[in-house]
Amino acid sequence: MSKKKLLISLIILLLLGVAFLQIPRVKSALSWRYEKMTVYLKNVVDPPGSVPTALPITPAPTATKLRATDIVEQNPTAIPATLTPTPTATPEPLPVQVSLPSPPYELQSPNNCGPATLSMALHLYGWEGNQTEIADQIKPILQDRNVNPEEMAYYVRNFAGWLNTGYRVGGDIPTLKKLLAANYPVIVESVTSLDPNDALGPTDDLWAAHYLLLTGYDDNSQTFTIQDSYHGADLTISYAQLEEEWEPFNNLYMVLYSSDDESELGFILGPDWDVDTNRKRALANARSNTEADPKNAYAWFNLGSDLVYFEEYEEAALAYDKARELSLPLRMFRYQFGPFWAYFHADRIDELLLLSDYARGITNMSEETWFWYGWALYRQDDFEGAKRAWEKALSINDSPYADAYGALEYVK
């Protein structure tokens, strides 16, 4: 072959390769593998340490306990408390076994358990999309590793508008069973153990958050039927295992419903239909759990999160301090951001900077972490650094994440 023909052949192969890489699925797969490889190599050289413990506080703040009579503004992202359920009769005993129809199974794409799980749940209500359509709206960047319940609710209300959705905390096994028995599939946020191939580095604890869709239960075997976008369809998990893996996320559960379902849901959930009442009960439970087991880091973390809801920031910050002292998983601040709220509003800005900087090292592509890192910089008079942090947050996810826009407007 002449040099000219060889050169032309190489150019054609190069152009074909470039064209091949523009195929979305190919580009996505290669991008994901490259990102995993670079993160792993970085952490081989500089392994991430444990979650940092709190800095000394001088003087120590005086914490106050929330009074049972305190009333706060309703959380707009939760199920609206538009009615007060009044039980009219003793509920019938629940069936020993319940099995809802299984939706078309979706194996999640990378970092996509939230959209995949929500997609499977929506299919049970007649929706015909897929996880990609959801991800395009609430996590358009593949490397964005977290979807919050608020983001899932945003998608349902704006793109599946005949339905509503909301979440509660402090759930328990009887509540899940009551919802399933009334034909409501339930999404829960819990813990999963990652495949070692997804490790951040050689010292990774492989702990990660995960959404599950519950579609049945069986009292005889003491198990729930789950649709698990990471591990498979129609699997089972014991009541005891779910309770253990549910606790780190404050026993959070979500349901989808239409306006016609509100009265029935109000009856099923009882006092927990009201958002504030639900949080007060969760707060009381969290206090009891810390007293029963003072070495339970998740109990202290949940206490902090429930206190943040009621804007008791100084006491919340102290609860988070205790959780960190007892040790938390590396990825905890990839998924939950109550500590950032608490330290910011308790005016513990050095703490906010320390923790948000640590969280960026674990998960660089997190709009929430960059948002709070920006406020830490702002409060230390690094205004340009704050702007860059908020712009970075918007580069990761600018769709439902209006807070970063507001921050940029604030510093103009």
N, C-alpha and C positions, 0 to 999 in steps of 0.2 A: 504494500500500500504506500502511495506517495505521501510525502509530508503534508501536502495540501489536503488530501482526503482524510488523513489522520486528524489534522487540526479541525476540519469540518465535523468529523465524527465526534470529537471531544466536545466541541461547542454544542452540538445537538444533544449529547448526553447531559451536559451541564444544564442546558435549558429544560430538558425533560425532568431533571432532578429538582430544579427550582420550581417547576410547575407542580410536581408531585408533592412538594413540601407545602404548597398552598392549599391542598385539600384539607378542609377543617379538621377532620378526624386525625389525619396524619400529623398535621401541625400541632394539634393539641397533645397527642400522645408523645411526640418527641419533646415538646416543651416541658411536659410533666416529668419525663425521665431526666431531662437535663437539669431541671430545678431540683429534683430529688438527689441527683448525684452531687451537685454543687453544695447543697446544704449538708449532706453527709460528710463530704470531704472537709468542709469548713469546721464541722464539729469533731472530726478526727484530730485536726490540728489544735482546736480550741474548744474542748468539750463544754457544753453548758453546765453550770453548777446547779445546785439545789435552789429552790425558791428562797430568795433572801429573807432573813428574819427582819423584824422591824428595827428601825434606828431608835436610839434612846430618846425619850420624850422629856423635855425640860421646859416648863413644869408639866407634870402629868395632868392630862385633862380630867375633869370630874364628869363621870358618865351618869346619865339619868335614865331611869327605866321608863319605858312608854306606859302611860296610864291607859287603862282599859277604855276610858271615855274619850280618848283622843280621836278626832275625826280628821281625815285628810281627803284631798281631792281624789276622786276615783281615777284609777289607772286607765288611760284611754286605749291601751293595747289589749286589755282583757275583755272577757265577755261582759257586755253592758248589763248593769243591774237595773233593768227597766221594770221589774216587777218583784214583788215580795211573795215568794212561794208560801202557801199555807197548806200543809198536808191535810187532806180531808178524810183519810182512812189509813188504817194500818197497812203498810205495803205487804204484798204477797211474798212468800218465801221465794228466793231466787232459784232458778233451775240448777241442777247439779252440773249441767254441761251446756255450753252455748257455743255455736259455731256459725259465724257470719260467712258470707261468700268471700272467697279469696279473690283479690283484684289481680289483673295481669301483673306478673312479677317484673320488677325493674332492678337489674343489677346496677348499682350506682357507678357513675364515672368518678374519677378522682375528686375527693373533697366534696362529694355531692349527696351525702346521705339525707340531708334536709329536703332538697328538691325531689329526690327519688322517693322518699317516704311520703311526702305530701302528694306527689303524683299518684302513688298507689291509693292513698286515701281518697283523693278526688275522683278517681275512677269508680269508686263505690257509690258516687253521687251523680254519675252520668257524664262526667268530664271526659274528654277524649284526647288530651294533650300528652306530653311526656316531660321527663325531668329537665330536658334541655330547654324547653320553653320557659319553665319556672326559673332555672338558673340564669337564663339570659336577662331576666328582669331583676333578680335579687342578689346574684353573685356572678356578674358578667366576666370576672377574671378567674381563670381556672385555679390560680394559686391562692385565691381567697379560701381559707380553710374552715370557715365557720359561717353558719346561717343561724341567726337568732330566731326565737319564736315570734318576735315582733315582725321580722322580715317575712316569715311565712304567712302571718296574718295579713300583712300588706299585700302579698300576692293574691290571696283568696279574695279579699275585699275589692281589689282593683281589677282582677282578671278572671274571677269566677264569681261575679257579683250576685248571683242568685243565692249564694251561701255566705254565711258569716263563720268566724272561728274565734276562739279565745282560749286562754289557758288559765289554769289554777296551779297553786303550789300546795305542798303538804298533803298530797294525795295518799291513798292507801288502797290495799287490795279490795276491800268491800266496795269502794267507790268505782274502781275499774270494772268490777263484776257487774255492778248495777247499770253502768253505761252500756256495757256489752250486751247485757240481757235485754236492754231497751233498743237494741240494734244500732248503737252508736259505736263505730270503730274508734279507737283511742290511740293517739300518738303520745309516746312518752320519751323524755330525754334521759338517757342513762349512760352507762360506761361500756366501752368495748375494749378488748385487747387487740392491738393492731398486729397485722402480719409483720414479722421481722424485716421483710423487704421494704416496709414503709417507715423504718426507723429513721430518726433524725441523726443518729450517730451510734457508736458502739456502747454508749452509756445510757441510751434511751430507755425509759421505763415502759414504753409502748402503751401508755394509758391515754385514752382519747374519749371524747364525747361521741354519742351516737343516738340517732333517733330510731325508734322501733314503732311499727304499727301493730297494735293488738287487734286480733280478729276473732278471738274465742278464749274460752277457759274450760277447765275440767277439774272439778273438786276431787274427783276420785284419784287422779294422778297429781293433783296440786300443781297444775301447770297452766300457763297461758299459751295460746297459739300466736305466733308472731310472724310478720313479714319483715325480714331483715335484709336491707339492701346491700349489706356487706357480706353476709354469710349465706343467705338463701331464703327460699320461700317456705311457708307453712312449717316453720320450725317450732320447737317448744322451749319454754324457759320456766323453771320452777318459781312458785310464788316467792320462796325464800331468796333465790338468786336475784330476781327482779328487785325485791326490796333493797338488797344490798347494793346493787348497781344503780339504783334510782336515787339513793340518798345524796350523792354528791351534787345533784342538780335540784335539790329541794323538793324532790318528788313531784316534778312538774309534769302536767298532762294537758293535752289539747284535744278539743272536739270540733268537728264541723257540724253546722246546723243551719236550718232555714228559719225564717221568722216564725213560721208555724210551729216550730219545735220549742220555742222559748218557754212556754208554760210547762211542758213536760220536763225540760232540762232543769227548770227551777225547782220542780218537785223532786227530781232525782238528786240534785246537789244540795237541796235544803239550804241551810244558812250559808254554805259555801258559794251559792249563786251570787251573793253580794261580794264584791271584790274586797272591800275593806274588812268585812267579817272573816273572809277566808284568810287574809293576811294576818289578822289578829290571832286567829287560831293557830296558824303556822308559827307565828312568833312565840306563842305560849308553848307549843310543842318543842320548838328549838331550845327555849330556855330549859325545859324539862330534860331534854336530851343532853345538854351540856352538864347539867347537874348529875344526871344518872351516869354519864361517862365523860368525865372532864378531859380525857385524852382522845376524844373523837374529834379530829380536825374538821370533818365535814359538818358536824353539829355546830361547831363554832362558826364555820363559814356561812351556813344557812342562817344562823342567828344574825350575823352581820348583814346578809342580804335582806332579811325581813325588816331589820331596823332601818336600812337605807330606804325601803319603801315608805316608811313613816317619817323619813327625814331626820332621824335620830343619828346624825352622822358621827358624832364623837364616840358614842357607845358602839356604833357599828365598826368604826375604825379599830377600837380596842378588841372587838370580837375577831376581826380579820387578823389583827396582830397575833392573837392566840392561835388561830388556825395555821398561820405561817410558822409559828414557833413549833407546832406539832408536826409539821411537814406536809406539804401538798404536792401533787403531781406536777411535772414540768409544764404540761399544757393547760393547767387550770385557768390561766388568764387569757387563753385563746378563746374561751367560751363564755366566761362570766366576768363582768366588769363592775360589779358592785364595789369592790375595793377602791377602784379609781374614783367613783362618785364619793365614797366616804372620805378618802384622804384629801380630795380637793376641797370639799365643803367643811371638813374639820380643820382646814388651813394647815395641813401637814404636807406641804408641797415637796419637801425633800423626799418624803416617802412616796409620793405620787411619781416623782421623777425616777426614783430607784426602781419601783415596781414596773412602771411602763417601759422603762429601758430594758429591764430583764425580759419582759413579755415580747418586746420587739426582737430580742435576740433569739427567742424560741420560735416566734411566728412573725416574720417580717411583713408578710402580706395580710395585715389585719387593720381594717379601717378604724375600728374602735380603739385599738391600741395607739395608733398614730394620732387620733383625735385627742386622747387624754395626754399623750406625750406632748402635743402642741400646747395644751393648757398649762402643763407643768413648766414648759419653757416660757410661756407668756407671763406666768406669775413670777418668773425669775428675770423678767425684763428682756428676755431674748425674743423680741417681737418678730424679727425676720425668720428666726428658727421656727417659731410657732406657725407662721404663715406657710413655711415649707412643709411642716408636718401635716397641716390641714390639707394642703394641696395633695400631698401624698395619700392621705386618707381618701380624697375624692378620686384619685387616679385608680384606686383599688375598687371602690364601689360608690358611685355618685347617684344611684337611682333612689333608694328609699332613705339614704343617709343625709338628711337635710341639716343635721347638727353642724357638720363641718362648714357648710355654706354659711350658716348663721354666725359661726365663729369668725370666718373671714370678713363678713360684713361688720362685725363688731369692732374689728381692729383697723378698719379703713380710716 
